[in-house]
């Protein structure tokens, strides 16, 4: 059954059911994956910078 064919079982004036049907997963679901991707990007930037800093301080110029 598609989401468009679902009908509210509450009063027609109550729009709460329509909001729930049209909301999808919401920001709490997608926000987790967005935050994880940002964290991973920042981690790799930090790791590459730390690796370069350690190589130059050790005198190992590869």
ABEGO torsion letter per residue (X at the ends): XBAAABBBABBAABAAAAAAAAAEAEAAAAAAAAAAAAAAAAAAAAAAAAAAAAAAAAGBBX
